[in-house]
Amino acid sequence: MDRTPHPMRLLLSLILGLVMSSPAFATLSESHGYAQFGLLKYPANFTHFDWVNPGAPKGGTLRVMAYGTFDTLNPYSFKGSSPSAAPNFLQYGVSEFNEPLMVGTGAYDPSGDEPASSYGLIAKSVEYNEDRSWVVFNLREEARFHDGKPITAYDVAFSYRTLVRDGHPQYRTNLQEVKRVDILNRHRIRFVFKRAGNPLLILRLGELPVLAQHYWKNRDFRATSFEVPLGSGPYRISQVEPGRRLVFERVKDWWGEKLPVNRGKYNFDRVEVEFYRDSNVAFEAFKAGEFDFYIEHQAKNWANGYRFPAIARGAVIRAEIPHQIPTQTQALFMNTRRDTFAERKVREALGLMFDFEWTNRTLFNSAYTRSSSYYPNSEFAASGKPEGQEWLLLSPYRKQLRAKLFTEPFALPATDGRGIPRETLRKALGLLAEAGWKPSGQHLVNARGERLRFEILLVNPNLERILQPYTENLASIGIQATLRTVDRAQYKQRLDHFDYDMILMTLPQSLSPSLEQQLYFHSSQAGVKGSKNYAGVRHPVVDSLLEKLLAAQTREQQVAAARALDRVLLWQHYSIPNWYVSHHRLAYRNRFAFVTTPPYTLGLRAWWLKPTETAR
């Protein structure tokens, strides 16, 4: 038998070898959802989430409140404040947002029981390659805007381009790694990335709100407006009282009602939202029965304010509900763009003068825990001395970091709750002297004779009583700190232009720290108007660690990078950490039912009116 290979057989073998070795034929995945790390909890054939009642009755009216006001119904623009920017608003499960491609991460409908996974909403499935260098979203043909027109890949591409070009700067930051967008057909769109190994970007693209091209193409996307924009979600806005009131009506025959991600949710026919500028007025309105839910943020009021008749007769339920949500980063942020705070020793000294223990005991009924991390109540918080993967990440930067960072756990000053100890006062004055601030009479002055003084900018007048003792502590060592409370419009304007010395701010934290950390801490954001780098952080090690955080391929790598980042930020003293609580404080009318509260969200969007109650 002639064993000489046939020329055609050789050619076929060569072609097959080339094909199988080509990157284009690397492992491809198509799925009903996407997990940044590991596996999805829910299989492709899941019918609903575990924490909802898929047969929850529909009907009735939910009356809620939100703090502050609004001057636009466009939540994506840099200009103005939309309702969704108001504290508590998004927790109710209604918004003026357009639906995204996927839900589970992001602000639209956060996951209840998974930290970094999303499932298809407008997209029925997602495709990606092994090295995460591109992603394809396959859209549901039944997806519709409220005017009945189908949602297509053209709308998705338009949304991406509009938000990056004309939307809030956060979109440019979040999506900067997209190289190009390809419309494959009316219901299939591909995003190609600038680099491989980008698992996070797929999540961010899944959160992309899908705008109606036919609605927006002839409108000014950047303008503030009270015109109700065209949406695609379970509710539409039916009434608007500018700055004061919104009414949402449930969309009949909504295309997405029976999807697994939506079953058991959005059960109220009508949601009325009243906006209150004063929390005391809002609470009195709740006591009087004006609305149904009150999410309490004041420890003193939670301890002493719930002794009214409706509580006694069981008409209002007061509940503390534990959760596993990484709490917000709440702190006094110092604007390092200002010369006053440019020196780390000054920032550290100012932190020494904050008496948390006294504040907690006297003003908060000892309800809070001191934050000692930018990621409190989570596994991302740095603790002890760096070790393992975290140490390996930090060790190349030894010359750029303080030696103590490697040898000592970071620790905040503590008191017995009866005032700042003399030792702490001496340490603060010593640090200030090293930074060039020396006592002169009753004040601290620099070499030019300028006094050390600054302003703490506030928007909530209730914070004045909390921070007044801090200013008195500062005054005791010759520092003049004044409190200034302004309205929300002025506050936003000043924040957007970094026109402040010190602010008390909360940074929302996610279940999976990612691109938002760049918005908070990357040097590229320090000069971008409207960015959330409130402290003006410009540090090469922080930038490098942010890159490592975003490049993490496993949960373990992500945790190590977040802890390393946390530790560097803490040792630089950009902020004075405040406090947190690891449970929801919720009061509600005893007219509602729910299955359970999942660990990662309050889950009010899955509540329903008890059948025995009269639908209002």
N, C-alpha and C positions, 0 to 999 in steps of 0.2 A: 504493500500500500504506500502510495506516495504521500509523505507527511509534510511536504513543503506547503507552507501557508499560501492560500489563495490570495492574490492581490486585493480583491474586494473585501475578503475577510479581514485582512490587515487594516484596511482603511476604516472598516466599521469598528474594529477594536480601538483604533486610535481616536476616532470621533467620540466613542463612548467614554474613553478615559478622560478626554478633555472635558466632556460634558459633566461627568461626575466630580471632577476636581474644580469646576468653576464655582466661584462664590455665589453666582446667581442661583445655583441649585443647592445652596445651604438649606438647612431645615426651615421650613415655613410653617407658621401657625395661623390658624383661623379659629376664633372663639367668640362666644356670646358675651364675653367680658375680658377684662385685662387686669392682671395683678403685677404691681411693680416688682415684687419679690415673691417667690413661692407660688402656691396654687390658690385658685379661687375657692371660696367656701361653698358657693352654690353651683350645682351642675347646670348643664345646658337646658335640662328639662325642668328646672325649678319653676314653681308656680307663684310663689310669693316669699317674702322675707319672714324669718321666724318670729319677729317681734310685732307683726301686724295681725289684724283680724281680716282675712280676705273677704269675709261676709259681713263686714261692718255696715250697718245701715247708713244710707245717705239722707241728708236733709238737715234742716235747722240753720240757725245763725250763730256764728262765733263772733263775739265782740272782744277786741283786744286793744292794747295801747302801745304806743311807741314814744320814745323820748325825742325831743327836739322838733324839727320841722323839715320841710323839703321845698326846693325851688325848681325842681325838674323831675320828669318821669323817665329820663334817659340815664340808666345806671352805669353806662359805659364811658361817658365823656369825662374829660378833665374838669369841665366847668360845672359848677353847681353841686348841690347835695341831693341825691335821690332818696326815696323812702328806705331803700335797702341799706343805706348807710346809717340809719338810726339804730341805736342799741336795741337788741331783742327782736327786731323786726323779722329777720330771716328765720328765727326759731319757730315762728308760727306756721311755716310751710306755705306761705303765699308770698309773691313778690311780683315786681314788674319785669323780672328777668325773662328773656327768651330761653326756651329749653336748649340744653346742650346736646351734644352727640351721645354722651354717656353720663351716668350718674353714679355717685358713690364717693367721689372726691370733689373738691370745689365747694362753692357756696350754695349751689342751686338745691341740692338734695343730698346732704352728707350721709355717708354710710352709718348704719347703726351698729354693726357688729363685725366690721372688717376695717383694719387701719389704712390700707393702701390698695384698694381694689375698686374697680368700677364695672358697671354693667350697661349694656346697650339700651339707649332710649331712642333718639332719632336714628342712631345707627343700630342695625340689627346684629351686626357682627363686625369684628375688627381682625385685620390680617397684618402680620409683621414677620420680618425675617429674624434669624437667630441673633444677629449682631445689632438688632434694633436700629438700623440705619434708615428705615422708612416704615410707614404705616399706611394701610388702606382701610377706610371706613366704608362699609356697605350700608346704605341707607334703606330704611323701611319705605316701601312704596306707598303705604297707607298714611305716612306722616303728612300732616296738613297744618298750615297756618289757620288762624281763626276766620279768615275770609274764604276758606275752602280750597285755596290754591296749594298744590303739592310742594313739599320741601325737597329741593333737589341739590345735587352737588354744586350747581352754579350758586345757590344761596350760601353754601358752606364756604366756597372759595371767596365769594364777595365778603362774607363775614370776617374771614381771616384778614383779607387785605384792608378792609375798612377799620377794623379794630387796631391793627398794627400801625396804620397810617394816621388815623384820626381819633382813636380811642385813648383811654387813660394810658399813661406811660407804662403801667404795669404789663400791658399786653405786649409791648415791644420787648420788654425784658423777658417775660415768660416764653415768648415764641421766637426769640432771636436766633435760635439754632435751626430754624426751618430754612432750607435752601431753596426749595421750590414747591409749587402745588400743581398737581396734574389732575384734570377732570377726565376720568376714564370713560364714564358715561353718565347719564342723568342721575344715577343712584350709586355711583361709585367714585371715590375721590382718594387720591394718594398724596401724602406729604413726604417729601424726601428731605433728610436731615443733612446738615453740614458735616457731621461726623458720626461714626458708629458708636455703639455702647451708650445709648441715650434712652434708658428705659423710662425715665421720668417724663420726657417730652411727650410720650404717647399719652400719659395721664393728662398732662396739661392740654393737649389738643382735644382729648375727650371732653374736657370741661368747656370747650369753646361754645359760647352761645351762638345759635344759628339765627341770623337776622334775615328778614324778608327783603331780597334785593329789589323787588318791584315796589316795595313801600319806601325804602330808604334812598333809592338811587337819585331821586330829585329833591331830597331834603338835606338840610344842613345838619350833619351828624354831630357836629361840635356844639351846636346851639342848645341852650336850655329851653325847655318847652313843657307845657302842661297838656299838650296833645297826647292822648293815649296811644302809644305805639302798637303796631300790629304784633301780636304774639302767637304762641302755639301751645301754651301750657294748659293746665287744668282749670285755671281761672282767668278771667279778663276783668279789667278795671271798668266798672260801670258808672261810678260817680267820683268826682274830684272836687274837693274844696282846697284850693292851693295852700299848702303849708299846714293844713289843719286836719283833713279827713280824707280817707279813701274807702271806697266800697268795692269789693271783689265779688263777682258772681261766678259760680261754677259753670263751666262750659258744658252744655247739653250735647250728648253724643260726641264727646271728646275722643279723638282718634286713639289716644294712648291709655284710656281708662283700664283696659283689660290686660295690659302688659304686666309681666311678673314684677317689674320694679315699681309699679304703681298700684297694684292691687292692695286694697285695705287702706289706702291713703286718700287725702283730699276729700273728706266725707261731708263737709259742710256745704250747703247750697250757697251760703252767703257769709262773707267775712268783712266785718266793719272795723276799721282801724282809726282810732283817734290819736292825734299827736299832742303831747303835753310837753311844755318847756320846763315845768317845775315838777320835780318828783313828789314833793309834798302834796301838791294839788292832785297829782295823778293817784296817789295812794288814797286820799280822801274820796276821790271819785270811785275807786275800786270798792272801798268800804260801803259806799252808798249804792253799789250795785250797777254802776255804769258800764263795767266790762267784766270779762270772765276769768282772765288769767292775770296774775301779777308775779313777774320774775323779780325777786327781791335781791338788791345789790348792797343794801346797807345793813351791816350787822346789828347796829343799835336798834334799828326799826324791826328787824327780824326777832330780836330778843324781847322787845317791849311793845311793839305796835300792834300785835295781833290779839288784842283782848276786846274785840268788838262783838256785838250780839250775834252776827252771822256765824262767827267761829263757834260760839258757845252752843248754838242750836244745830250745828253740823251742816249749815248751808254753805259754808266755805271750809275747804280742807287745806291745812298747812302741812307741807311735806318737804322733808329733806331727802333727796334722792341721790345716792352715791353714783359717781361716774368714773370713767377711766380716760377722760379727755385731757390731753396736755393743756393745762390752763394757760391763759394768756400771759404774755410777758408784761407785767405791770410794773412800772418804775418811773422815777423822776429822771428824765433824760436831759443831759447837759449838752448844749449845742457847741461842739468843739470848733465850729467855724468862728466862734467868738474868742477873742484873745483871753478872756477871763477863764475859759475852760480848756484852753489849748494844752495846759500842763497837767500831766497825769497826777502829780502830787497834790495839786489843788482839788482835783476831782475826788481823790481818795479822802482827803481831809473833809470835804463836804459830806461825804458818805458817813464818816465817823460821827457826825453831829446829828444824825437821824436816830431817834430813840424809838425803835419799833416796839419794844416791850411795854414802855409807858403808853404808847398810842394804842396798842392792842388791848391792854388791860383797862384803860380809862375810857376810850372811845368806842371800842368794838366788842366789849364784853368777852374778851379773850377768844373770839370766834375764829381768828385767822392763824395761819402758819406763815412765818417769814419766808419769802422767796429767796433762795440762795442759788438760783440758776435762771438762765433765760428760758429754760424748758421745764418749769416746775410740774410736779405730778406726772412725770414721765421717765422712761428709761434713758432718755437723751441727756439728762442732767449729769454734769460732771460731779464726781464726789471723790474724797480721799486724794491720794496722789496719783498721777497718771501711770498707767500700767498697760501691759498687753499691746493690742493694736493701737490704742490711743497714744501710748508712749512712742511707738514706732512712727506715728504720724507727726508728733511734735518734735522728736529728737533732731531732725535736720535743721530746725530753726532755733537751736539753743542760743546762738549769738544775737538773735533778734528779739528774744523773750527774756523776761526777768528770771533770774536763777531760782527764785523762790517758787516759781510755777512748778518746777520739777521736784522740789524737795519738801514743800508744805501744801497741805490741803488749803483751798481757798476758804476763808472764814469771814463772815460779816461781824461787825462789833455787836456785842450784847450788853445789856444793862440789867439791873434788878427791877427795872420798871419805875424807879424813883429818881431818875435824872441821869445825865451823862457823868460817868466816873471821872475823877481828876486825871487819872492816868490817860484816859482817852482824850481829854481836853489837851493835855500836854503833847500827845502824839499828833493831834490835828494841828496845833500851833507850830510844832516842829516841822511838819510837812509843808505848811504854808510859808514858813521862814525860808526853807530850802528853795521854795519856788519864787522867793523874792518879796513876800508879803510880810511886813514887820509891824508891830504895834506902834501906834502914834496917838496918844491920848486914848480916846474911846474907840478908835477905829484901826483897821489894818490898811496900810498903804504900801505902794510899790516905790521903786526908786524915783519915779517921776512925781511922787506925792499924790497919786490917784488912789481913791478909796476902793476897796473891794466891795462891790455891790452888784446886785443883779435882780431881775424880775422873774417870778414864776407865773407863767401864763396859764390861765384856767378857763374852762368853759362851763363847768358845773359849780355853782356857788356853794353846794354842800361840801366841797372839798376844802373850803376856806377854814372851817373849824378843825379839820384834820391836819392841815399844813401850818396853821398859825403857830402851834408849839414848836415846829421845826424852825421857823423864822426867828422865834425867840431864843432857841438854842444857838443859832448862828450869831444873833446880836450879842450874846454873852461873850463871844470871843472877837467882837469888832467887825462882823460882816453884816452889811445891810441887805436883807432880802425882802422884797415886797411882793404881795400877792395881787394879781390883776385878773379879774374875771370879765370876759367879753362875750358877746353873742356868738352864735354858731357860725354865722356868715363871716364875721370878722376873724374868728378863730381859724376857720378853714383857710381863709386868704393868707393869714400870717403863717400857718403851718406850711402851706404850699410854697411860700417864698422864704422859708426858714427864718422868719422875722420874730425870733424869740430867744431868750436866754436859757430858760429851763422850763420843761413842760412835764406834766404827769400824763403819761400815755400808756395805752395797752396795745400790744402787738398780737394779733390773733396767731395762734400756733396750730399747726395741723397734726394729724396722726402720723404723718410722714414728712418731716422737715425737708424742704426742697427749694424750689426757685424763689419762694417768698423770702427766704433768708438772704438772697442776693439783694432784694429790694430793701431789706432792713439794714444790711451791714456791708455791702460791697462798695469799694471806693468809687466805682463807675456811677453809683447812684447819689453820691454825696452832693453833686452839683446839679442834679436833675430836678427841676421844679415839680412839686407834687409827689416826689418820691417819699418813701417811708424810712429812709435812712436819717432819722430825726437827730441822732447824735453827731452826724457828719463823720462817721467812721471812715478813716482812710488808713488802712494797715495792710502791708503786703502779706503778712502771715494769715490774716483773716481772709484775704482774697484767695490765697492758695488753698486754705482749708475749705472754703466754699466750693472751689472747683472739685476737691476730693469728695465732698458731701454729695454733689450732684452726679459724680461719676461712680458712686457706689453701686456695685452689682449684687450685693447681698444685704440682708437686714443687718448682719453683724458689722459689715463695713460702714453702713449708714450710721449705726449707733456710735461706733468709734469716732467717726468724723464729727458727728454732732457734739459729742462730749469734748473733743479737742477744741472745737470752735467755741463752745460754751466757756471752757476754761480760759482761753485767751481773752475773750471779751470781758469776763469777770475781772481778771487781773489788770485789765486796762482801765477799769473803773469809768466806763462811759455813762453809767447810770447808777442810781441808788435804788436797788430792788425794793419792792413793796411787799405784798402779801397775797395769799391765795386761799381758796377753800375748795376742797375736792368733792363737793356735792352741789347739786342744784337746790336752790331755795325757791320753791314754787307754791303759791297759793292759788286755788282755783274753785270755782263754783261746783257744788256737788251735783252737777247735771251731766257730767261727762264720764265716759268709760274708755279704757285702753287695756291692752294686753300686758305689756311690761315696758319699762324704760330700758332701752339697750345701752351698752356701756359707752358708746361714742357719740350719742346725740340725745337731746331731750325727747325727740320723737313726737312732738305735738301734732305733726302732719298726719299721724295715724290714729288720733283720738276721734271719738264720735259722740254724738248726743245720745244719751240713754233713751231707749224706746218709750219709757214711761213719761219722758218729758215732752211738753208741748213744743213743737217746732215753731220757732219765732220767725 
